[in-house]
Amino acid sequence: MITKIGRATLLAGTMFAGLAASNAYAEAPAADTAAADAAADSGLGDIVVTATKRETNLQETPIAIAVVNQAALKDRHVQSLYDLADGGVPSLRVATFEARQSALTIGIRGIVPLDANQPAREQGVGIYVDGVYMGRQHGLNAALFDVERVEVLKGPQGTLFGRNTEGGALSIVSKAPTGEFGGRIDGGVGNYGAYNGSLHVDLPEMAGFSVKLDGVLQHQDPTTKNPLEGQAGFNQYHRKGGRVAVRWQPIDGITDDFSYDVARDANTPFYSQLLNYNPNGCVAGTQAASAACTLPGTQYTNLTGTVKPLLPGVVVNGKTRMKTADIGVPQQPSVDKTHGFTNALKWAVSPEIELRAITAWRGVDATQWDNSGGAHRVPVVNLTAACTQTAPCAFSRYSLADLRQRQFSQELQAVGTVGKIDYVAGLFYFNEHVSDDAATPNSNGVYLNGAGQPVYTILDSCTGSSGYGSDVGCRSIDRASEVWSKSYAAYGQLTYNATEQLHLTVGGRYTHDEKKGVLHYSRNVNYDVETGKADAAGYSPLDKTWNRFNPMATLAYDVSDDLHVYAKYATGYRAGGASSRTANYQAFNPEDVKSYEIGLKSDFWDHRARFNLAGYIMDRKNSQVDISSIQSFNGSNYNNLVSINAPGTTKIRGIEADLTLEPIDGLTLNASYAYTYTHIPLVPITYTGTNGASTTVDQQFYIVFTPRNAASGSIDYVLPIGRNDTKLKFHFDGNYSQATQAFDQFATKNDASLIFNGRISLADIGVGNQKLTLGVWARNLFNEQYVFRRDPSNSLPGAPTTDVSTGSINNILGDYGNFNAPRTFGLDASIAF
């Protein structure tokens, strides 16, 4: 068995050259195979990117960019964006929201939102598909279609890409129709009942029209079983989708690309295990606030209540991933449906100007059924004689939610060159409508029979949880909201090529944002009808506008054809909103970031080596952070997630280094490293009890899912076989991440991770006029087990209610969390025709 030390040594070996976040993942686009082959003969080939709204050579583009090309996606068996969570690009972080795969949290360079899952909250990294901004993080984990490359733009992109790109942008570029008949059929099988298939067909050009068809199917059975008969397990998915792309070229200089796609992703959450029991040793009494049993932001001097014993059969396991849940729960897959069209028109008016119009309409419908915690989350049951067959004590929080989003965007661009000046100018309009609702009934019950033995039962799905249930129409609605957002922007960027070596770029973007939102329900109170109760909660609809001007400036110098240096100043901002998890729909303001970056990009050793380095300082003001509080409403106390703007300046500092080597023909070594330091100043948190007393404590907040140190490395070797084009290809990569926080309010960290992936394939086997590729792959090759999300909220006292000096330990159980996916492996085949 390979130990963690041995694996770390192995990673150091694979890193000796680089998963270059700027290079290593990438190669020249397949559309220019002749140029790519020529470049390959002389070493590392050029990489084309569109980060500046025009096609440029990555090494000559003064932006820190990682490019994940189609070959890298194949080698790592990346089927959806969540598969990038292993850290192949160290400064890119991908995580689930809670345990759910139906909504992803994506961060770059320490800009990682805790909860962008609400309609009135925004992401900190912009996600783009073929130039179209995706307004919600829901549906992002659908199956990827025929992707040419994924560009990871690091640092604020507020000038060219707009709001909510303060950490960067993730741009997915699909393969365009070729106009020549051809295609590819892919298929494979794997463990956990996995299978996948895809079909990609290019039709021959007719009357100026070229058509491309893509279909994708992906399936995996659960990796943790649900003991309840007939119910879905944990970490399973079934994805399918189709896309049609049409390219129309009526005359020289005009290209119109239209595409329509539809996808469906049915998945279940990762299993939430109970990792420990009362880890802070909480007991009632006056053991002062210095004890471990302290809720951040409070000054408790007294604790009341009782830490209840575990229910019979509940398993505590913080070391290994459970293969079967301890208690069966009702669960069905959550379903995300995405659909939309994009039309991109380009008109080369003259050699000096190209006009573009990008029009898009998209929609997401997400239905959530998340019962991942079982008996590991509140409410905590005290199993006594009071729990009877007719009135069982309820537990197992079933998190149910529905989200409907529609968006329309229109962007107009002018791109060109006049003399020594390259320019980009544009207008942008975005209109989004989102509505959601959520309910959290209990699904299970337990009671003592006549012999004093515990009996587990399933509650009635309509009335079993205090008169409510999980069925549609039977739910007690915790919250329901609706949001309308509009964004208008005008931007421009000029690059003055003063000499062949010296380039000065300046740009700016003016944005006007409008956001209106209403809370229809809170704690099953209909605010549209019971306005008196809404007023008593301090409710106010959201009606905000924000204006921003985001400038940038870059000075780049080409020291030689193979060495480029730059210094860059950039800004960005993330729009404000309101938290629908509060009874008063509490609003918060935008956050703004300024970034200062220097970097170099170099090729050497006769283009067999490439080294890129970037260092940056980012200062963010009004950081959006979340605190848990208790709010009295409608005769009861409720837990809120309140979003506020932290005072002071949040500091983010980092270094990124990427290296790619090709020491001999066919062998490519890649390595990438990211160091990220983050610090949010202390935030004064005030709690006020119902008795009128209050306390203010300076609390430390954290940036989530951002490791201080992260690294990745890979080895690729291609060995020609025989006199034909057949090749034997080897790929091996390793990815390391230091432990991170999963919640901005708690110092508790997840586990560090070290994940290896591999693939061996026999490629381009001649079968008549077709090319066949056979491969065997493995993800998490050594079956590493680590907790990627640890939640300590059930290990600490509740928020103050009556007296700010007293906290209750009645709902303390222990930390619960989610282990990463187990080792998966399989066989695949691909035939190109």
Secondary structure, DSSP 8 states (H G I E B T S, - for coil): ---HHHHHHHHHHHHTT---TTTTT----GGGHHHHHHHHHTSS---EE-TTSS-EEGGGSSS-EEEEEHHHHHHTT--SGGGGGG-SSTTEEEEEETTEEEEEEEEETTB--S---STT---SEEEEETTEE---SBTTTS---SEEEEEEEES--TTTT-TT-SSEEEEEEE----SSSEEEEEEEEETTTEEEEEEEEEEEEETTEEEEEEEEEEEE--SBB-SSTTS--BS-EEEEEEEEEEEE--STTEEEEEEEEEEEEEE----EEE--SSTT---SB---TTSS---TT---SEEES------TT--B-SSS--SB-SS------EEEEEEEEEEEEEEEEETTEEEEEEEEEEEEEEEEEE---GGGSSS----STT--SSS-EEEEE-EEEEEEEEEEEEEEEEEEEETTEEEEEEEEEEEEEEEEEEE--EEEEEEE-TTS-EEEEE--TTTTBTTB-SSTTS--EEEEEEEEEEEEEEEEEEEEE-SSSEEEEEEEEEEEEEEEEEEEEETTEETTT-HHHHHHTT---EEEEEEEEEEEEEEEEEEETTEEEEEEEEEEEE--EE-TTSTT--EE--EEEEEEEEEEEEEETTTTEEEEEEEEEEEEEEEEEEEEEEEEETTEEEEEEEEEEEEEEEEEEEEEEEEEE-SSTTEEEEEEEEEEEEE---EEEEEE-TTS-EEEEEE----TT--SEEEEEEEEEEEE-SSSS-EEEEEEEEEEE---BSSTT---B---EEEEEEEEEEEEEEETTEEEEEEEEEESTT----EEEEE-GGGS----SS-TTEEE-TT----EEEE----EEEEEEEEE-
